[in-house]
Amino acid sequence: MKKREWLNLPNGLTCARIALAFALLAVYFSSPSGRQLPSLCLLLAAGFTDCLDGFFARRLGRVTALGKVLDPIADKLMSVSALLCLTRSGVLPPFVLPVILAREVYMAAGAAVCLKHRLEVSADIYGKVATALFYPAVLLTWPWHGVAALRGVGRALIYISLALSIFAAAHYTLNSVKKWRARKAR
């Protein structure tokens, strides 16, 4: 791969999001309880770079194989980091993080199988909606305000996002199996 093919703005933004996931953990757990505004700013910056990298990749025609691999990794690292913060601090119940981790491991294994068999299955609307709900849900749930009603709405959105992401994984699996069967039938 030529240097200019992978060294571009969208991939740089994706790499920044990966770094922000680790910075989020460091800042969140080093901040005194109740003073989580700096970590919230990192989370918002990560969400903003997520929107920007996809926009620029499509708008500038800079979609690369590296970006297709790094972007989901960055998404997973950021969502798991945010949920780890919220679970560890008691804002979310402990069952949420293992469910998300199991789903992510399942999806990574599925992606590896699809890659091995050269099956290309694109993300669908369910996964995109789950991700779109995730950032506002975490924003409302993040311990930067003292409004219980907002936290309740945030938790509800996290549960909806969780359910949609599990449904998206099942839908992705069905689409992969259909494509694999169609290829074998040829």
Disulfide bonds with the S-S distance in Angstrom:
none
